Amino acid sequence: MRQLSCLLLLAFIAGGSVNAFYAPSDGVVELTPSNFDREVLQDDAVWIVEFYAPWCGHCQSLVPEYKKLAKALKGVVKVGSVNADSDNTLSGQFGVRGFPTIKIFGSNKRSPTDFNGQRTAKAIAEAALAEVKKKVQAALGGGSSGGGGGSSSSSDDDVIELTEDNFDKLVLNSDDIWLVEFFAPWCGHCKNLAPEWAKAAKELKGKVKLGALDATAHQGKAAEYNVRGYPTIKFFAAGAKSASDAQEYQGGRTASDIVSWASDKHTENVPAPELVQITSEAILDDACEGKPLCIISVLPHILDCDAKCRNKFLTTLRTLGDKYKQKLWGWAWAEGGQQPALEESLEVGGFGYPALAVVNFKKMKFSVLKGSFSKDGINEFLRDISYGRGHTAPVRGAKKPTIVSVDPWDGKDGQLPTEEDIDLSDIDLDDDVKDEL
């Protein structure tokens, strides 16, 4: 017995195959240079691997939590350990600089993620499960990513993880605008960019999509886009596109810089707003709901202003709508007298047409055009509005006015109602009246 103890002690000192901390029953797989590729790199499962040294006090303190972790994640995530003091091949391969170092081997086994959180079973398990979720989302065609460096500490789902398998489907085969970052997990600049990238993705949600691709894991895709340094950011415009359409991002690397640059690109692709006639409540809601402002014009009756006259007004409004399209305002018009409640609530019409008002239905405030109803006059008015200048008043009743359902304009001149001829032959009139007629 004494001889066996001595042999075990010698094996421990020599860094032999004896696992200094964990027994097979603990659920922690002992990993060595001879089995690491087979167990971890060639396995589809997510792995948590601790690199430790037997003499390390922090490593010894971690043992009970790590055993607890292995039991909790059994059948979900695999847990392993590497005695880096016994053989430094693996620690050198994965850039281990101190002990204990915990790495999570997820989708990209060649570029594991460092775990830098609290060394508790719960904290490590949460990071591992986040990696599992990320792996599943990537398999389903998109998911969260930490942006530059792929930090597992990011909880933001707005940066879409791109791979060689989903890149063309998500980016090239979509009509969306994309900014794609090509990063390397070890790149310091990429890690600095990660929180800014995630913040920008959140602010640009619904306008521009932000993606991240690990160029070290997907080298073919990086080569396709001539990526020569990290991070490299490529811009893909809206609509049909191919790899050759990718453009270099020319902005800064703060969230505000990214948002500003991408927003400018987004407005370049915004179509001119549709100018609609207010013929029902639903039409007005569709034109103005959710818009910062709504430009409402009341045009003369078709009998007072024929089709040519009306189309001239509509052309002016459409031209200005295109000029201010980046504002994402709504544009609508009504014929004078058709929507009396609307005119009354905005204090327009009645005394003269055409008239125009800018309405904020969220705040129930409006401002009326006092100048000429012309391209220059309306433009000056809208420019002042966009700068926050001009007098505003509350909408009467502080609620959206009642809209009357009417037939839309057919694009033709108005027709006076036909007067009926009166036949007096059947009317019995006295002789005096007949003589007078």
Buried (B, 14 or more C-beta within 10 A) or exposed (E): EEEEEEEEEEBEEEBBEBBBBBEEEBBBBBBBEEEBEEBBEEEEBBBBBBBBBBEBEEBBEBBEBBBBBBEBBEEEBBBBBBBBBBBBBBBEEBEBEEBBBBBBBBBBBEBBBBBEBEBBBEBBBBBBBBBBBBBEBBEEEBBBBBBBBBBBBBEBBBBBBBBBEBBBEBBBEBEBBBBBBBBBBEBEBBBBBBBBBBBBBBBBEEBBBBBBBBBBBBEEBBEBBEBEEBBBBBBBBBEEBEBEEBEEBEBEBEBEBBBEBBBEBBEEBBEBBEBBBBBBBEBBBBBBEEBEBBBBBBBBEBEEBEBEBBEEBBEBBBBBBEBBBEBBBBBBBBBBEBBBBBBBBBBBBEEEBBBBBBBBBEEBBBBBBEEEBEBEBBBBBBEBBBEEEBEBEEBBEEEBBEBBEBEEBEEEEBEEEEEEEEEEEEEEEEEEEEEEE
